[in-house]
Amino acid sequence: MDNSALQGTPQPLLHPKRILFVEDDDALAGVYLVRLQAEGFDVRRVANGEDALAAAISYKPDLVLLDVMMPKVSGFDVLDILRNTPETANLKIIMLTALSQDADRKRAEALGVDDYLVKSQVVITDVIDRIKKHLT
């Protein structure tokens, strides 16, 4: 215990980790938003790849949870652009997608994804665990 705690001086609060959640399915997004916020994350949700690119610059997330099949700009294109933009090149990016083909996983890995999760193969607790792993 340090002296400031003994003297009653408030300790600086660390900002909650920011997650940019890119998902066009409103029902799924709602479930994830509630759970991520309950876990203490600051979450912003956008519903398409175009908005994701803008939010990645303005919101400055610690991690992006990214769907692949979306309107306007696909998740693969978003990943490629984020990795090739200096301000976002080092962002942690987890793809959460319905695409379970090995070719899709390999494409994401080639573009520099940090993790690739298939929606039908994980439960929300698995996703939270992976997020925490990448943020520590």
ZASE-281033 format. One line per 5 residues: number of its first residue (from 1); for each residue x, z, y of N, C-alpha, C. Coordinates in nm, 4 decimals, always signed. Layout:
<recs>
NUM = X/Z/Y/X/Z/Y/X/Z/Y; ... $
</recs>
This chain:
<recs>
1 = +0.0846/+0.0000/-0.1177/+0.0000/+0.0000/+0.0000/+0.0891/+0.0000/+0.1239; +0.0601/-0.0878/+0.2189/+0.1447/-0.0939/+0.3370/+0.0901/+0.0002/+0.4457; +0.1708/+0.0243/+0.5492/+0.1347/+0.1202/+0.6535/+0.0098/+0.0815/+0.7304; -0.0126/-0.0485/+0.7527/-0.1299/-0.0884/+0.8307/-0.2591/-0.0486/+0.7604; -0.2584/-0.0495/+0.6276/-0.3777/-0.0077/+0.5541/-0.3995/+0.1430/+0.5721 $
6 = -0.2894/+0.2190/+0.5791/-0.3006/+0.3624/+0.5988/-0.3510/+0.3955/+0.7390; -0.3149/+0.3130/+0.8356/-0.3532/+0.3382/+0.9738/-0.4913/+0.2829/+1.0069; -0.5551/+0.2179/+0.9119/-0.6884/+0.1653/+0.9358/-0.6900/+0.0332/+1.0106; -0.5745/-0.0305/+1.0254/-0.5684/-0.1613/+1.0909/-0.6240/-0.2651/+0.9955; -0.7197/-0.3465/+1.0412/-0.7749/-0.4463/+0.9493/-0.6684/-0.5466/+0.9036 $
11 = -0.6774/-0.5815/+0.7779/-0.5873/-0.6813/+0.7216/-0.6417/-0.8204/+0.7545; -0.5545/-0.9189/+0.7786/-0.6050/-1.0540/+0.8038/-0.6746/-1.1084/+0.6795; -0.7875/-1.1740/+0.6988/-0.8613/-1.2317/+0.5870/-0.8096/-1.3715/+0.5584; -0.7867/-1.3991/+0.4330/-0.7489/-1.5343/+0.3948/-0.8751/-1.6192/+0.3939; -0.8635/-1.7423/+0.4444/-0.9846/-1.8252/+0.4433/-1.0172/-1.8633/+0.3001 $
16 = -1.1475/-1.8692/+0.2688/-1.1829/-1.9115/+0.1330/-1.1339/-2.0542/+0.1094; -1.0979/-2.0815/-0.0128/-1.0524/-2.2171/-0.0457/-1.1662/-2.3157/-0.0214; -1.1317/-2.4286/+0.0389/-1.2306/-2.5308/+0.0716/-1.2365/-2.6367/-0.0376; -1.3580/-2.6663/-0.0799/-1.3797/-2.7695/-0.1800/-1.4706/-2.8764/-0.1209; -1.4252/-2.9990/-0.1282/-1.5083/-3.1137/-0.0925/-1.5691/-3.1646/-0.2226 $
21 = -1.7012/-3.1564/-0.2328/-1.7726/-3.1960/-0.3548/-1.8404/-3.3299/-0.3284; -1.7975/-3.4322/-0.4002/-1.8471/-3.5684/-0.3808/-1.9336/-3.6052/-0.5011; -2.0656/-3.6014/-0.4807/-2.1602/-3.6225/-0.5905/-2.2896/-3.6794/-0.5341; -2.3380/-3.7905/-0.5924/-2.4602/-3.8535/-0.5416/-2.5876/-3.8031/-0.6099; -2.5750/-3.7257/-0.7174/-2.6913/-3.6713/-0.7872/-2.7299/-3.5383/-0.7210 $
26 = -2.8425/-3.5377/-0.6487/-2.8833/-3.4195/-0.5732/-2.9057/-3.2965/-0.6608; -2.9695/-3.3152/-0.7766/-2.9984/-3.2011/-0.8641/-2.8690/-3.1370/-0.9148; -2.7777/-3.2189/-0.9626/-2.6497/-3.1677/-1.0117/-2.5717/-3.1032/-0.8980; -2.5706/-3.1680/-0.7827/-2.4979/-3.1149/-0.6676/-2.5516/-2.9776/-0.6286; -2.6840/-2.9610/-0.6336/-2.7432/-2.8326/-0.5984/-2.6956/-2.7196/-0.6875 $
31 = -2.6917/-2.7455/-0.8172/-2.6465/-2.6446/-0.9137/-2.5001/-2.6083/-0.8867; -2.4161/-2.7080/-0.8676/-2.2742/-2.6834/-0.8438/-2.2506/-2.6122/-0.7111; -2.3235/-2.6509/-0.6070/-2.3061/-2.5865/-0.4767/-2.3334/-2.4372/-0.4848; -2.4443/-2.4009/-0.5483/-2.4799/-2.2596/-0.5610/-2.3697/-2.1841/-0.6354; -2.3234/-2.2409/-0.7451/-2.2222/-2.1726/-0.8266/-2.0871/-2.1637/-0.7549 $
36 = -2.0453/-2.2718/-0.6916/-1.9168/-2.2708/-0.6211/-1.9188/-2.1707/-0.5055; -2.0303/-2.1660/-0.4336/-2.0412/-2.0699/-0.3238/-2.0433/-1.9268/-0.3779; -2.1091/-1.9047/-0.4905/-2.1122/-1.7725/-0.5533/-1.9721/-1.7288/-0.5965; -1.8863/-1.8250/-0.6267/-1.7474/-1.7957/-0.6661/-1.6584/-1.7710/-0.5441; -1.7157/-1.7834/-0.4238/-1.6405/-1.7535/-0.3024/-1.5759/-1.8731/-0.2351 $
41 = -1.6071/-1.9930/-0.2801/-1.5499/-2.1127/-0.2181/-1.6317/-2.1560/-0.0972; -1.5644/-2.2160/-0.0016/-1.6292/-2.2818/+0.1124/-1.6478/-2.4265/+0.0663; -1.7721/-2.4707/+0.0511/-1.7988/-2.6011/-0.0102/-1.8710/-2.6925/+0.0878; -1.8251/-2.8157/+0.0958/-1.8977/-2.9194/+0.1677/-1.9280/-3.0295/+0.0672; -2.0539/-3.0726/+0.0647/-2.0945/-3.1783/-0.0275/-2.1257/-3.3064/+0.0503 $
46 = -2.0744/-3.4158/+0.0003/-2.1118/-3.5481/+0.0511/-2.1599/-3.6308/-0.0670; -2.2423/-3.7333/-0.0385/-2.3098/-3.8055/-0.1465/-2.2549/-3.9441/-0.1741; -2.1506/-3.9855/-0.1020/-2.0931/-4.1172/-0.1310/-1.9456/-4.1202/-0.0936; -1.8791/-4.2228/-0.1431/-1.7354/-4.2337/-0.1237/-1.6936/-4.2546/+0.0203; -1.7756/-4.3251/+0.0957/-1.7432/-4.3496/+0.2368/-1.7392/-4.2171/+0.3137 $
51 = -1.8416/-4.1341/+0.2932/-1.8449/-4.0025/+0.3591/-1.7322/-3.9121/+0.3081; -1.6945/-3.9288/+0.1828/-1.5857/-3.8487/+0.1259/-1.4549/-3.8742/+0.1985; -1.4286/-4.0002/+0.2295/-1.3031/-4.0339/+0.2979/-1.2986/-3.9701/+0.4370; -1.4097/-3.9760/+0.5091/-1.4152/-3.9154/+0.6425/-1.4023/-3.7636/+0.6332; -1.4735/-3.7022/+0.5376/-1.4716/-3.5561/+0.5233/-1.3346/-3.5047/+0.4787 $
56 = -1.2625/-3.5834/+0.4009/-1.1302/-3.5408/+0.3552/-1.0357/-3.5218/+0.4742; -1.0550/-3.6000/+0.5798/-0.9725/-3.5872/+0.7000/-1.0243/-3.4746/+0.7897; -1.1558/-3.4707/+0.8140/-1.2105/-3.3743/+0.9099/-1.2218/-3.2323/+0.8539; -1.2607/-3.2190/+0.7289/-1.2851/-3.0882/+0.6675/-1.1565/-3.0230/+0.6158; -1.0567/-3.1044/+0.5833/-0.9283/-3.0578/+0.5305/-0.9452/-2.9663/+0.4079 $
61 = -1.0049/-3.0198/+0.3009/-1.0275/-2.9366/+0.1811/-0.8973/-2.9047/+0.1091; -0.9026/-2.7978/+0.0291/-0.7903/-2.7635/-0.0585/-0.7993/-2.8429/-0.1881; -0.9228/-2.8844/-0.2238/-0.9451/-2.9575/-0.3481/-1.0676/-3.0465/-0.3312; -1.0628/-3.1635/-0.3961/-1.1770/-3.2548/-0.3976/-1.2281/-3.2635/-0.5408; -1.3575/-3.2392/-0.5572/-1.4255/-3.2572/-0.6855/-1.5027/-3.3875/-0.6708 $
66 = -1.4601/-3.4897/-0.7439/-1.4975/-3.6276/-0.7146/-1.5687/-3.6971/-0.8303; -1.6887/-3.7449/-0.8031/-1.7617/-3.8285/-0.8987/-1.7008/-3.9690/-0.8935; -1.7237/-4.0505/-0.9944/-1.6706/-4.1869/-0.9950/-1.7762/-4.2879/-0.9524; -1.8919/-4.2844/-1.0168/-1.9948/-4.3855/-0.9907/-2.0836/-4.3395/-0.8748; -2.0547/-4.3970/-0.7565/-2.1257/-4.3583/-0.6346/-2.1545/-4.4805/-0.5484 $
71 = -2.2505/-4.4641/-0.4560/-2.2776/-4.5739/-0.3629/-2.1626/-4.5935/-0.2638; -2.1560/-4.7125/-0.2096/-2.0632/-4.7533/-0.1028/-1.9190/-4.7689/-0.1492; -1.8528/-4.6605/-0.1904/-1.7134/-4.6671/-0.2339/-1.7032/-4.5864/-0.3632; -1.6475/-4.6453/-0.4685/-1.6377/-4.5743/-0.5967/-1.5354/-4.4614/-0.5895; -1.5484/-4.3676/-0.6819/-1.4526/-4.2585/-0.6894/-1.3104/-4.3061/-0.7143 $
76 = -1.2954/-4.4120/-0.7917/-1.1603/-4.4657/-0.8142/-1.1000/-4.5137/-0.6831; -1.1816/-4.5830/-0.6018/-1.1316/-4.6315/-0.4725/-1.1024/-4.5157/-0.3776; -1.1894/-4.4142/-0.3793/-1.1646/-4.2957/-0.2960/-1.0323/-4.2313/-0.3367; -1.0108/-4.2124/-0.4658/-0.8866/-4.1543/-0.5162/-0.7663/-4.2357/-0.4697; -0.7734/-4.3657/-0.4846/-0.6642/-4.4540/-0.4453/-0.6343/-4.4415/-0.2956 $
81 = -0.7383/-4.4418/-0.2146/-0.7199/-4.4323/-0.0693/-0.6630/-4.2955/-0.0309; -0.7169/-4.1880/-0.0893/-0.6668/-4.0539/-0.0574/-0.5196/-4.0396/-0.0945; -0.4819/-4.0929/-0.2087/-0.3419/-4.0826/-0.2523/-0.2472/-4.1660/-0.1650; -0.3004/-4.2675/-0.0983/-0.2170/-4.3546/-0.0158/-0.2322/-4.3285/+0.1336; -0.2943/-4.2167/+0.1689/-0.3081/-4.1751/+0.3082/-0.2228/-4.0500/+0.3273 $
86 = -0.1264/-4.0533/+0.4209/-0.0347/-3.9391/+0.4336/-0.1028/-3.8029/+0.4483; -0.2120/-3.7952/+0.5241/-0.2785/-3.6660/+0.5469/-0.3445/-3.6100/+0.4210; -0.3745/-3.6948/+0.3239/-0.4476/-3.6502/+0.2047/-0.3713/-3.6758/+0.0751; -0.2509/-3.7248/+0.0838/-0.1765/-3.7661/-0.0361/-0.1547/-3.6525/-0.1354; -0.1447/-3.5294/-0.0863/-0.1134/-3.4166/-0.1744/-0.2343/-3.3297/-0.2086 $
91 = -0.3527/-3.3748/-0.1725/-0.4745/-3.3006/-0.2064/-0.4887/-3.2881/-0.3574; -0.5396/-3.1746/-0.4020/-0.5749/-3.1600/-0.5436/-0.7069/-3.2341/-0.5640; -0.7120/-3.3216/-0.6648/-0.8327/-3.3998/-0.6900/-0.8688/-3.3907/-0.8382; -0.9929/-3.3443/-0.8620/-1.0468/-3.3393/-0.9975/-1.1634/-3.4367/-1.0032; -1.1571/-3.5290/-1.0962/-1.2704/-3.6190/-1.1174/-1.3663/-3.5537/-1.2161 $
96 = -1.4939/-3.5536/-1.1780/-1.6007/-3.5019/-1.2637/-1.6984/-3.6171/-1.2787; -1.6981/-3.6790/-1.3956/-1.7649/-3.8069/-1.4110/-1.8390/-3.8200/-1.5438; -1.9300/-3.9141/-1.5486/-1.9989/-3.9470/-1.6734/-1.9150/-4.0428/-1.7579; -1.8129/-4.1011/-1.6988/-1.7313/-4.2014/-1.7689/-1.6375/-4.1336/-1.8680; -1.6623/-4.1580/-1.9971/-1.5841/-4.0896/-2.1003/-1.4847/-4.1818/-2.1717 $
101 = -1.4795/-4.3083/-2.1329/-1.3880/-4.4020/-2.1984/-1.2424/-4.3685/-2.1652; -1.1555/-4.3855/-2.2623/-1.0138/-4.3590/-2.2427/-0.9568/-4.4467/-2.1309; -1.0059/-4.5693/-2.1206/-0.9566/-4.6604/-2.0158/-0.9863/-4.6049/-1.8763; -1.1019/-4.5405/-1.8599/-1.1359/-4.4818/-1.7300/-1.0438/-4.3634/-1.6985; -1.0196/-4.2809/-1.7976/-0.9280/-4.1670/-1.7794/-0.7881/-4.2162/-1.7419 $
106 = -0.7411/-4.3192/-1.8138/-0.6075/-4.3736/-1.7855/-0.5999/-4.4330/-1.6446; -0.7080/-4.4999/-1.6027/-0.7107/-4.5569/-1.4676/-0.6992/-4.4448/-1.3637; -0.7744/-4.3364/-1.3843/-0.7696/-4.2228/-1.2915/-0.6294/-4.1609/-1.2894; -0.5703/-4.1466/-1.4063/-0.4349/-4.0897/-1.4140/-0.3337/-4.1797/-1.3439; -0.3489/-4.3103/-1.3607/-0.2581/-4.4047/-1.2952/-0.2708/-4.3971/-1.1422 $
111 = -0.3900/-4.3632/-1.0954/-0.4131/-4.3511/-0.9510/-0.3728/-4.2136/-0.8972; -0.3374/-4.1222/-0.9870/-0.2840/-3.9933/-0.9437/-0.3796/-3.8762/-0.9449; -0.4855/-3.8818/-1.0263/-0.5793/-3.7694/-1.0341/-0.5091/-3.6469/-1.0928; -0.5483/-3.5273/-1.0487/-0.4896/-3.4043/-1.1016/-0.5568/-3.3607/-1.2316; -0.6853/-3.3932/-1.2448/-0.7595/-3.3555/-1.3649/-0.8785/-3.4500/-1.3785 $
116 = -0.9244/-3.4678/-1.5018/-1.0343/-3.5609/-1.5296/-1.1292/-3.4937/-1.6267; -1.2498/-3.4643/-1.5808/-1.3481/-3.3951/-1.6630/-1.4708/-3.4829/-1.6823; -1.5185/-3.4896/-1.8057/-1.6379/-3.5683/-1.8376/-1.7578/-3.4740/-1.8375; -1.8582/-3.5077/-1.7567/-1.9739/-3.4202/-1.7366/-2.0381/-3.3761/-1.8676; -2.0505/-3.4657/-1.9628/-2.1183/-3.4320/-2.0885/-2.0322/-3.3447/-2.1798 $
121 = -1.9043/-3.3284/-2.1453/-1.8125/-3.2534/-2.2319/-1.7723/-3.1172/-2.1750; -1.8255/-3.0828/-2.0568/-1.7907/-2.9553/-1.9948/-1.9171/-2.8851/-1.9461; -1.9071/-2.7532/-1.9341/-2.0111/-2.6754/-1.8676/-1.9533/-2.6301/-1.7341; -2.0390/-2.5829/-1.6466/-1.9956/-2.5496/-1.5112/-1.8827/-2.4454/-1.5102; -1.8843/-2.3534/-1.6050/-1.7783/-2.2522/-1.6127/-1.6425/-2.3177/-1.6374 $
126 = -1.6391/-2.4221/-1.7209/-1.5136/-2.4949/-1.7461/-1.4626/-2.5575/-1.6163; -1.5539/-2.6146/-1.5399/-1.5163/-2.6806/-1.4148/-1.4607/-2.5771/-1.3166; -1.5271/-2.4626/-1.3049/-1.4802/-2.3545/-1.2160/-1.3404/-2.3093/-1.2588; -1.3204/-2.2921/-1.3890/-1.1889/-2.2508/-1.4397/-1.0808/-2.3516/-1.4020; -1.1096/-2.4811/-1.4149/-1.0118/-2.5840/-1.3783/-0.9833/-2.5829/-1.2286 $
131 = -1.0878/-2.5651/-1.1492/-1.0688/-2.5584/-1.0039/-0.9751/-2.4426/-0.9697; -1.0032/-2.3262/-1.0252/-0.9190/-2.2081/-0.9976/-0.7754/-2.2303/-1.0426; -0.7588/-2.2962/-1.1564/-0.6245/-2.3248/-1.2081/-0.5464/-2.4126/-1.1083; -0.6141/-2.5130/-1.0535/-0.5452/-2.6039/-0.9614/-0.5222/-2.5431/-0.8236; -0.5967/-2.4408/-0.7897/-0.5815/-2.3793/-0.6575/-0.4863/-2.2604/-0.6563 $
136 = -0.4319/-2.2236/-0.7735/-0.3383/-2.1097/-0.7749/-0.1953/-2.1570/-0.7796 $
</recs>
